[in-house]
Amino acid sequence: MPDHKLDDIDRRIVHALQADGRMGIQDLAGKAGISPITWAAASGPAAAGASS
């Protein structure tokens, strides 16, 4: 099994989701310290609203 390391943003995302697993992307991005646009770009075209 590969060894995956979490960076600071990953840890903030995990912590925020543990506190409230139903929060929206904008709130989650804010808690992680990134913009919603950066979140969408990092998540790929489907997260940005592109249809497949």
PDB file as gemmi writes it, atoms N, CA and C in Angstrom:
CRYST1    1.000    1.000    1.000  90.00  90.00  90.00 P 1                      
ATOM      1  N   MET A   1       0.850  -1.178   0.000  1.00  0.00           N  
ATOM      2  CA  MET A   1       0.000   0.000   0.000  1.00  0.00           C  
ATOM      3  C   MET A   1       0.895   1.241   0.000  1.00  0.00           C  
ATOM      4  N   PRO A   2       0.629   2.209  -0.890  1.00  0.00           N  
ATOM      5  CA  PRO A   2       1.452   3.413  -0.952  1.00  0.00           C  
ATOM      6  C   PRO A   2       1.331   4.232   0.333  1.00  0.00           C  
ATOM      7  N   ASP A   3       2.406   4.916   0.657  1.00  0.00           N  
ATOM      8  CA  ASP A   3       2.436   5.784   1.828  1.00  0.00           C  
ATOM      9  C   ASP A   3       2.059   7.194   1.386  1.00  0.00           C  
ATOM     10  N   HIS A   4       0.866   7.646   1.772  1.00  0.00           N  
ATOM     11  CA  HIS A   4       0.403   8.979   1.391  1.00  0.00           C  
ATOM     12  C   HIS A   4       0.624   9.944   2.542  1.00  0.00           C  
ATOM     13  N   LYS A   5       1.218  11.074   2.244  1.00  0.00           N  
ATOM     14  CA  LYS A   5       1.455  12.111   3.240  1.00  0.00           C  
ATOM     15  C   LYS A   5       0.427  13.220   3.047  1.00  0.00           C  
ATOM     16  N   LEU A   6      -0.131  13.698   4.144  1.00  0.00           N  
ATOM     17  CA  LEU A   6      -1.071  14.811   4.086  1.00  0.00           C  
ATOM     18  C   LEU A   6      -0.311  16.111   4.296  1.00  0.00           C  
ATOM     19  N   ASP A   7      -0.599  17.102   3.446  1.00  0.00           N  
ATOM     20  CA  ASP A   7      -0.002  18.413   3.657  1.00  0.00           C  
ATOM     21  C   ASP A   7      -0.933  19.236   4.550  1.00  0.00           C  
ATOM     22  N   ASP A   8      -0.565  20.484   4.802  1.00  0.00           N  
ATOM     23  CA  ASP A   8      -1.359  21.335   5.695  1.00  0.00           C  
ATOM     24  C   ASP A   8      -2.786  21.523   5.193  1.00  0.00           C  
ATOM     25  N   ILE A   9      -2.957  21.714   3.887  1.00  0.00           N  
ATOM     26  CA  ILE A   9      -4.302  21.908   3.330  1.00  0.00           C  
ATOM     27  C   ILE A   9      -5.125  20.645   3.503  1.00  0.00           C  
ATOM     28  N   ASP A  10      -4.535  19.491   3.229  1.00  0.00           N  
ATOM     29  CA  ASP A  10      -5.245  18.221   3.422  1.00  0.00           C  
ATOM     30  C   ASP A  10      -5.709  18.070   4.862  1.00  0.00           C  
ATOM     31  N   ARG A  11      -4.824  18.387   5.811  1.00  0.00           N  
ATOM     32  CA  ARG A  11      -5.189  18.258   7.225  1.00  0.00           C  
ATOM     33  C   ARG A  11      -6.310  19.214   7.607  1.00  0.00           C  
ATOM     34  N   ARG A  12      -6.282  20.430   7.062  1.00  0.00           N  
ATOM     35  CA  ARG A  12      -7.366  21.388   7.355  1.00  0.00           C  
ATOM     36  C   ARG A  12      -8.683  20.894   6.779  1.00  0.00           C  
ATOM     37  N   ILE A  13      -8.649  20.292   5.586  1.00  0.00           N  
ATOM     38  CA  ILE A  13      -9.863  19.748   4.974  1.00  0.00           C  
ATOM     39  C   ILE A  13     -10.417  18.614   5.829  1.00  0.00           C  
ATOM     40  N   VAL A  14      -9.559  17.694   6.237  1.00  0.00           N  
ATOM     41  CA  VAL A  14     -10.007  16.570   7.064  1.00  0.00           C  
ATOM     42  C   VAL A  14     -10.596  17.076   8.372  1.00  0.00           C  
ATOM     43  N   HIS A  15      -9.914  18.018   9.017  1.00  0.00           N  
ATOM     44  CA  HIS A  15     -10.401  18.559  10.288  1.00  0.00           C  
ATOM     45  C   HIS A  15     -11.764  19.229  10.109  1.00  0.00           C  
ATOM     46  N   ALA A  16     -11.916  20.031   9.058  1.00  0.00           N  
ATOM     47  CA  ALA A  16     -13.188  20.724   8.810  1.00  0.00           C  
ATOM     48  C   ALA A  16     -14.307  19.725   8.541  1.00  0.00           C  
ATOM     49  N   LEU A  17     -14.026  18.683   7.773  1.00  0.00           N  
ATOM     50  CA  LEU A  17     -15.055  17.684   7.471  1.00  0.00           C  
ATOM     51  C   LEU A  17     -15.405  16.843   8.693  1.00  0.00           C  
ATOM     52  N   GLN A  18     -14.445  16.633   9.580  1.00  0.00           N  
ATOM     53  CA  GLN A  18     -14.751  15.924  10.820  1.00  0.00           C  
ATOM     54  C   GLN A  18     -15.688  16.758  11.687  1.00  0.00           C  
ATOM     55  N   ALA A  19     -15.509  18.075  11.661  1.00  0.00           N  
ATOM     56  CA  ALA A  19     -16.363  18.965  12.443  1.00  0.00           C  
ATOM     57  C   ALA A  19     -17.754  19.082  11.832  1.00  0.00           C  
ATOM     58  N   ASP A  20     -17.831  19.117  10.496  1.00  0.00           N  
ATOM     59  CA  ASP A  20     -19.118  19.260   9.801  1.00  0.00           C  
ATOM     60  C   ASP A  20     -18.994  18.637   8.418  1.00  0.00           C  
ATOM     61  N   GLY A  21     -19.380  17.387   8.306  1.00  0.00           N  
ATOM     62  CA  GLY A  21     -19.262  16.660   7.049  1.00  0.00           C  
ATOM     63  C   GLY A  21     -20.227  17.101   5.974  1.00  0.00           C  
ATOM     64  N   ARG A  22     -21.135  18.014   6.299  1.00  0.00           N  
ATOM     65  CA  ARG A  22     -22.125  18.471   5.324  1.00  0.00           C  
ATOM     66  C   ARG A  22     -21.878  19.903   4.852  1.00  0.00           C  
ATOM     67  N   MET A  23     -20.740  20.486   5.208  1.00  0.00           N  
ATOM     68  CA  MET A  23     -20.495  21.870   4.803  1.00  0.00           C  
ATOM     69  C   MET A  23     -20.297  21.958   3.295  1.00  0.00           C  
ATOM     70  N   GLY A  24     -20.632  23.096   2.741  1.00  0.00           N  
ATOM     71  CA  GLY A  24     -20.513  23.316   1.307  1.00  0.00           C  
ATOM     72  C   GLY A  24     -19.074  23.545   0.878  1.00  0.00           C  
ATOM     73  N   ILE A  25     -18.862  23.477  -0.420  1.00  0.00           N  
ATOM     74  CA  ILE A  25     -17.521  23.629  -0.983  1.00  0.00           C  
ATOM     75  C   ILE A  25     -16.929  24.995  -0.649  1.00  0.00           C  
ATOM     76  N   GLN A  26     -17.735  26.055  -0.723  1.00  0.00           N  
ATOM     77  CA  GLN A  26     -17.201  27.382  -0.424  1.00  0.00           C  
ATOM     78  C   GLN A  26     -16.726  27.467   1.020  1.00  0.00           C  
ATOM     79  N   ASP A  27     -17.523  26.936   1.948  1.00  0.00           N  
ATOM     80  CA  ASP A  27     -17.113  26.943   3.351  1.00  0.00           C  
ATOM     81  C   ASP A  27     -15.874  26.081   3.560  1.00  0.00           C  
ATOM     82  N   LEU A  28     -15.860  24.921   2.940  1.00  0.00           N  
ATOM     83  CA  LEU A  28     -14.732  24.008   3.089  1.00  0.00           C  
ATOM     84  C   LEU A  28     -13.455  24.620   2.512  1.00  0.00           C  
ATOM     85  N   ALA A  29     -13.560  25.238   1.353  1.00  0.00           N  
ATOM     86  CA  ALA A  29     -12.393  25.892   0.755  1.00  0.00           C  
ATOM     87  C   ALA A  29     -11.886  26.996   1.673  1.00  0.00           C  
ATOM     88  N   GLY A  30     -12.805  27.775   2.243  1.00  0.00           N  
ATOM     89  CA  GLY A  30     -12.406  28.831   3.171  1.00  0.00           C  
ATOM     90  C   GLY A  30     -11.694  28.280   4.390  1.00  0.00           C  
ATOM     91  N   LYS A  31     -12.207  27.199   4.950  1.00  0.00           N  
ATOM     92  CA  LYS A  31     -11.579  26.574   6.121  1.00  0.00           C  
ATOM     93  C   LYS A  31     -10.206  26.004   5.760  1.00  0.00           C  
ATOM     94  N   ALA A  32     -10.060  25.559   4.515  1.00  0.00           N  
ATOM     95  CA  ALA A  32      -8.784  24.996   4.067  1.00  0.00           C  
ATOM     96  C   ALA A  32      -7.783  26.086   3.700  1.00  0.00           C  
ATOM     97  N   GLY A  33      -8.251  27.316   3.567  1.00  0.00           N  
ATOM     98  CA  GLY A  33      -7.363  28.419   3.229  1.00  0.00           C  
ATOM     99  C   GLY A  33      -7.107  28.573   1.745  1.00  0.00           C  
ATOM    100  N   ILE A  34      -8.035  28.059   0.922  1.00  0.00           N  
ATOM    101  CA  ILE A  34      -7.910  28.213  -0.526  1.00  0.00           C  
ATOM    102  C   ILE A  34      -9.212  28.786  -1.076  1.00  0.00           C  
ATOM    103  N   SER A  35      -9.151  29.352  -2.274  1.00  0.00           N  
ATOM    104  CA  SER A  35     -10.358  29.912  -2.875  1.00  0.00           C  
ATOM    105  C   SER A  35     -11.195  28.793  -3.494  1.00  0.00           C  
ATOM    106  N   PRO A  36     -12.516  28.998  -3.596  1.00  0.00           N  
ATOM    107  CA  PRO A  36     -13.356  27.998  -4.259  1.00  0.00           C  
ATOM    108  C   PRO A  36     -12.921  27.725  -5.700  1.00  0.00           C  
ATOM    109  N   ILE A  37     -12.390  28.729  -6.378  1.00  0.00           N  
ATOM    110  CA  ILE A  37     -11.927  28.543  -7.758  1.00  0.00           C  
ATOM    111  C   ILE A  37     -10.702  27.625  -7.779  1.00  0.00           C  
ATOM    112  N   THR A  38      -9.790  27.819  -6.838  1.00  0.00           N  
ATOM    113  CA  THR A  38      -8.628  26.936  -6.740  1.00  0.00           C  
ATOM    114  C   THR A  38      -9.072  25.520  -6.433  1.00  0.00           C  
ATOM    115  N   TRP A  39     -10.053  25.382  -5.538  1.00  0.00           N  
ATOM    116  CA  TRP A  39     -10.595  24.060  -5.192  1.00  0.00           C  
ATOM    117  C   TRP A  39     -11.125  23.370  -6.449  1.00  0.00           C  
ATOM    118  N   ALA A  40     -11.922  24.100  -7.235  1.00  0.00           N  
ATOM    119  CA  ALA A  40     -12.516  23.516  -8.443  1.00  0.00           C  
ATOM    120  C   ALA A  40     -11.440  23.127  -9.452  1.00  0.00           C  
ATOM    121  N   ALA A  41     -10.437  23.975  -9.612  1.00  0.00           N  
ATOM    122  CA  ALA A  41      -9.371  23.673 -10.568  1.00  0.00           C  
ATOM    123  C   ALA A  41      -8.581  22.438 -10.135  1.00  0.00           C  
ATOM    124  N   ALA A  42      -8.338  22.313  -8.851  1.00  0.00           N  
ATOM    125  CA  ALA A  42      -7.580  21.167  -8.342  1.00  0.00           C  
ATOM    126  C   ALA A  42      -8.406  19.887  -8.361  1.00  0.00           C  
ATOM    127  N   SER A  43      -9.725  20.030  -8.339  1.00  0.00           N  
ATOM    128  CA  SER A  43     -10.605  18.862  -8.296  1.00  0.00           C  
ATOM    129  C   SER A  43     -10.914  18.313  -9.678  1.00  0.00           C  
ATOM    130  N   GLY A  44     -10.563  19.038 -10.717  1.00  0.00           N  
ATOM    131  CA  GLY A  44     -10.778  18.556 -12.074  1.00  0.00           C  
ATOM    132  C   GLY A  44     -12.002  19.162 -12.725  1.00  0.00           C  
ATOM    133  N   PRO A  45     -12.209  18.877 -14.001  1.00  0.00           N  
ATOM    134  CA  PRO A  45     -13.298  19.486 -14.778  1.00  0.00           C  
ATOM    135  C   PRO A  45     -14.691  19.166 -14.244  1.00  0.00           C  
ATOM    136  N   ALA A  46     -14.903  17.978 -13.724  1.00  0.00           N  
ATOM    137  CA  ALA A  46     -16.241  17.617 -13.234  1.00  0.00           C  
ATOM    138  C   ALA A  46     -16.647  18.502 -12.066  1.00  0.00           C  
ATOM    139  N   ALA A  47     -15.710  18.823 -11.183  1.00  0.00           N  
ATOM    140  CA  ALA A  47     -16.020  19.679 -10.040  1.00  0.00           C  
ATOM    141  C   ALA A  47     -16.286  21.111 -10.479  1.00  0.00           C  
ATOM    142  N   ALA A  48     -15.724  21.507 -11.613  1.00  0.00           N  
ATOM    143  CA  ALA A  48     -15.922  22.860 -12.115  1.00  0.00           C  
ATOM    144  C   ALA A  48     -17.214  22.998 -12.911  1.00  0.00           C  
ATOM    145  N   GLY A  49     -17.958  21.898 -13.050  1.00  0.00           N  
ATOM    146  CA  GLY A  49     -19.246  21.963 -13.724  1.00  0.00           C  
ATOM    147  C   GLY A  49     -19.252  21.431 -15.145  1.00  0.00           C  
ATOM    148  N   ALA A  50     -18.139  20.898 -15.608  1.00  0.00           N  
ATOM    149  CA  ALA A  50     -18.093  20.347 -16.967  1.00  0.00           C  
ATOM    150  C   ALA A  50     -18.803  19.002 -16.998  1.00  0.00           C  
ATOM    151  N   SER A  51     -19.557  18.779 -18.040  1.00  0.00           N  
ATOM    152  CA  SER A  51     -20.225  17.479 -18.172  1.00  0.00           C  
ATOM    153  C   SER A  51     -19.316  16.520 -18.920  1.00  0.00           C  
ATOM    154  N   SER A  52     -19.498  15.248 -18.656  1.00  0.00           N  
ATOM    155  CA  SER A  52     -18.634  14.270 -19.326  1.00  0.00           C  
ATOM    156  C   SER A  52     -19.364  13.547 -20.425  1.00  0.00           C  
TER     157      SER A  52                                                      
END                                                                             
